[in-house]
Amino acid sequence: MAESNLLWSLLFGSIGTGYLLFARQQRRILPFVCGTGLILLPMLLDNLLVLLPGCGLLLALPWYWRD
């Protein structure tokens, strides 16, 4: 794994953890699903060109589609 992939994975995993904590506090399902995806997606994808748009979509989804 390249160093850039490791750093992007750390960033997205940290943001995903924040989404999970927010979802638990507010009892909302969409941030929970997106947070789980942000934690798991970097573990499953090794290609940076697929990882960045996928995680970007998961980051933006709770902002555009509110419960």
C-alpha distances in whole Angstrom, upper triangle without the diagonal:
4,7,8,7,7,10,11,11,13,15,16,16,19,21,21,22,25,25,26,28,30,31,32,34,36,35,34,32,30,28,27,26,24,23,22,20,18,17,16,15,11,11,12,11,7,10,10,14,15,13,15,19,18,18,20,23,22,23,26,27,29,31,32,33,35,37
4,5,5,6,9,10,11,13,15,16,17,19,20,21,23,25,26,27,29,31,31,33,35,36,36,35,33,31,29,28,27,25,23,23,21,19,18,18,16,13,13,15,13,9,10,10,13,15,13,14,18,18,18,20,22,22,23,25,27,29,30,32,33,35,37
4,5,5,6,9,10,11,13,14,15,17,19,20,21,23,24,26,27,29,30,32,33,35,35,34,33,30,28,28,27,24,23,23,21,18,18,18,17,13,14,16,14,12,12,11,15,16,14,15,18,19,18,19,22,22,22,25,27,29,29,31,33,35,37
4,5,5,6,8,10,11,12,14,15,17,18,20,21,23,24,26,27,28,30,32,33,34,32,31,28,26,26,25,22,21,21,20,17,17,17,15,12,14,16,13,11,11,8,12,14,11,11,15,16,15,16,19,19,19,22,24,26,26,28,30,32,34
4,5,5,6,9,10,10,12,14,15,16,18,20,21,22,24,26,26,28,30,31,31,30,28,26,23,24,22,20,18,18,16,14,14,14,12,8,10,12,10,7,8,6,10,11,9,10,13,14,12,15,17,17,17,20,22,24,25,27,28,30,32
4,6,5,6,9,10,10,12,14,15,16,19,20,21,23,24,25,27,29,30,31,29,28,26,23,23,22,20,18,18,17,14,13,13,13,9,10,13,11,10,11,10,14,14,11,12,16,16,14,16,19,18,18,21,23,25,26,28,29,31,32
4,5,5,6,9,10,11,12,14,15,17,19,20,21,23,24,26,27,29,30,28,27,25,22,22,22,19,17,18,17,14,13,15,14,10,12,15,14,12,13,11,14,15,12,12,16,16,13,15,18,18,17,20,22,23,24,26,28,29,31
4,5,5,6,8,10,11,12,14,16,16,18,20,21,22,24,26,27,28,26,25,22,20,20,19,16,15,16,14,11,11,13,11,8,11,13,11,11,11,9,11,12,9,8,12,12,10,11,15,14,13,16,19,20,21,23,24,26,28
4,5,5,6,8,10,10,12,14,15,16,18,20,21,22,24,25,26,24,23,21,18,18,17,15,13,13,12,9,8,9,9,5,8,10,10,10,11,10,13,12,9,10,13,12,10,12,15,13,13,17,18,20,21,23,24,26,27
4,6,5,6,9,10,11,12,14,15,17,18,20,21,23,24,25,24,23,21,18,18,18,16,13,14,13,10,9,11,11,9,10,14,13,13,15,13,16,16,12,13,16,15,12,14,17,15,14,18,20,20,21,24,25,26,27
4,5,5,6,9,10,11,13,14,16,17,18,20,22,23,24,22,22,20,17,17,17,14,12,14,13,9,10,13,12,10,13,15,15,15,16,13,16,16,12,11,14,14,10,12,15,13,11,15,17,18,18,21,23,23,25
4,5,5,6,9,10,10,12,14,15,16,18,20,21,21,20,19,16,14,14,14,11,9,11,10,6,7,10,9,8,11,13,12,14,14,12,14,13,10,9,12,11,7,9,12,10,9,12,14,15,16,18,20,21,22
4,5,5,6,9,10,10,12,14,15,16,18,20,20,19,18,16,13,13,13,11,8,9,9,6,4,8,9,8,9,12,13,14,16,15,17,16,12,13,15,13,10,12,14,12,11,15,16,16,18,21,21,22,23
4,5,5,6,9,10,11,13,14,16,17,19,20,19,18,17,14,14,15,12,9,11,12,8,8,11,12,11,13,16,17,18,19,17,20,19,15,15,17,16,12,14,16,13,12,15,17,16,18,21,21,22,23
4,5,5,6,9,10,11,12,14,15,16,18,16,16,14,11,12,13,10,7,10,11,7,8,12,12,12,14,17,17,19,19,17,19,18,14,13,15,14,10,11,13,10,8,12,13,13,14,17,18,18,20
4,5,5,6,9,10,10,12,14,15,16,14,13,12,9,9,9,7,4,6,7,5,5,9,10,11,13,15,16,18,19,17,19,17,14,14,15,13,10,11,12,9,8,12,12,12,14,17,17,17,18
4,5,5,6,9,10,11,12,14,15,14,14,14,10,9,11,10,6,8,10,8,7,11,13,13,14,17,18,20,22,20,22,21,17,17,19,17,13,15,16,13,12,15,16,14,16,19,19,19,19
4,5,5,6,9,10,11,12,14,13,14,13,9,10,12,10,7,10,12,10,10,14,15,16,17,20,21,23,24,22,24,22,19,18,19,18,14,15,16,13,11,14,15,13,14,18,18,17,18
4,5,5,6,9,10,10,11,10,10,9,5,6,9,7,5,8,10,9,10,13,14,15,17,19,20,22,23,22,23,21,18,17,18,16,13,14,14,10,9,12,12,9,12,15,14,14,14
4,5,5,6,9,10,10,9,10,10,7,5,8,8,5,7,10,10,10,12,15,16,17,19,20,23,25,23,25,23,20,20,20,18,15,16,16,13,12,15,14,12,15,18,17,16,15
4,5,5,6,9,10,10,12,12,9,8,12,12,9,11,14,13,13,16,18,19,20,22,24,26,28,26,28,26,23,22,23,21,18,19,19,16,15,17,17,14,16,19,19,17,17
4,5,5,6,8,8,10,11,7,8,12,11,9,12,15,14,14,17,19,20,22,24,25,27,28,27,28,26,23,22,23,21,18,18,18,15,13,15,15,11,13,16,16,14,14
4,5,5,5,5,7,8,5,5,9,10,8,11,13,13,14,16,18,20,21,23,24,27,28,27,28,26,23,23,22,20,17,18,17,14,14,15,14,11,13,16,14,12,11
4,6,5,7,9,11,9,7,11,12,11,12,15,16,15,18,20,22,23,24,26,29,30,29,31,28,25,25,26,23,20,22,21,17,17,19,17,14,17,20,18,16,14
4,6,8,11,13,11,10,14,15,13,15,18,18,18,21,23,24,25,27,29,32,33,32,33,31,28,27,27,25,22,23,23,19,18,20,19,15,17,20,19,16,15
4,6,9,11,9,10,13,14,14,16,18,18,19,22,23,25,27,28,29,32,33,32,33,30,28,27,27,25,22,22,21,18,17,18,17,13,15,17,16,13,11
4,7,10,9,9,12,14,13,14,17,18,19,21,23,25,26,27,29,32,33,32,33,30,27,27,27,24,22,23,21,18,18,19,17,14,16,18,16,13,11
4,6,6,7,9,11,11,13,15,16,17,19,20,23,24,25,26,29,30,29,30,27,25,25,24,21,19,20,18,15,15,16,13,10,13,15,12,10,7
4,6,5,6,9,10,11,12,14,16,17,18,21,22,22,24,27,28,27,28,25,23,23,22,19,18,18,16,13,14,15,12,10,13,14,12,10,8
4,5,5,6,8,10,11,12,14,15,16,19,20,21,22,25,25,25,25,22,20,20,18,16,14,15,13,10,11,11,8,6,10,11,9,8,7
4,5,5,6,8,10,10,12,14,15,17,19,20,21,24,24,23,24,21,19,18,18,15,13,14,12,9,9,10,9,6,9,12,10,9,10
4,6,5,6,9,10,11,12,14,16,17,18,20,23,24,24,24,22,19,19,19,16,14,16,14,11,12,13,12,10,13,15,13,13,12
4,5,5,6,9,10,11,12,15,16,16,17,21,22,22,22,19,17,18,17,14,12,14,12,9,11,13,10,10,13,15,13,13,13
4,5,5,6,9,10,10,13,15,15,16,19,20,19,19,16,14,14,14,11,9,10,9,5,7,9,8,8,11,13,12,12,13
4,5,5,6,9,10,12,13,15,16,19,20,19,20,18,15,15,15,13,10,12,12,8,8,11,11,10,13,15,15,15,15
4,5,5,6,8,11,11,12,14,17,19,19,20,17,15,16,16,13,11,14,13,10,11,14,13,13,16,18,17,17,17
4,5,5,6,9,10,10,11,15,16,16,17,14,11,13,13,9,8,11,10,7,10,12,11,12,15,17,16,17,18
4,6,6,7,9,11,11,14,15,14,15,13,10,11,12,9,6,9,10,7,8,11,12,12,15,17,17,18,19
4,6,7,7,10,11,14,16,15,17,15,12,13,15,12,9,13,14,10,11,15,15,15,18,20,20,21,21
4,6,5,7,9,12,14,15,17,14,11,13,15,11,10,14,14,11,13,17,16,17,20,22,21,22,23
4,5,5,6,9,11,11,13,10,7,10,11,8,7,11,12,10,12,15,15,17,19,20,20,22,23
4,5,5,7,9,9,12,10,7,9,12,9,8,12,13,12,13,16,17,19,21,22,23,24,26
4,6,8,11,12,14,12,10,13,15,13,12,15,17,15,16,20,20,21,24,25,25,27,28
4,7,9,11,13,11,9,13,14,11,12,16,16,15,17,20,20,22,24,25,25,27,28
4,6,8,10,7,6,10,12,10,10,14,15,14,16,19,19,22,24,25,25,27,28
4,6,9,8,7,11,13,12,13,15,17,17,18,21,22,24,26,27,28,30,32
4,6,6,6,9,11,11,12,14,16,17,18,20,21,24,26,26,27,30,32
4,5,5,6,9,10,10,12,14,15,16,18,20,22,23,24,26,28,30
4,6,6,7,9,11,11,13,15,16,17,19,22,23,23,25,27,30
4,6,6,6,9,10,11,13,14,16,17,20,21,21,22,25,27
4,6,5,6,8,10,11,12,14,15,18,19,20,21,24,26
4,6,5,6,9,10,10,12,14,17,17,18,20,22,25
4,6,5,6,9,10,10,12,15,16,16,17,20,23
4,5,5,6,9,10,11,14,15,15,16,19,21
4,5,5,6,9,10,12,14,15,16,18,20
4,5,5,6,9,11,12,12,14,17,19
4,5,5,6,9,10,10,12,14,17
4,6,5,8,10,11,11,13,15
4,6,7,8,10,11,13,15
4,6,5,6,9,11,14
4,5,5,6,8,11
4,6,5,6,8
4,6,7,10
4,6,10
4,7
4
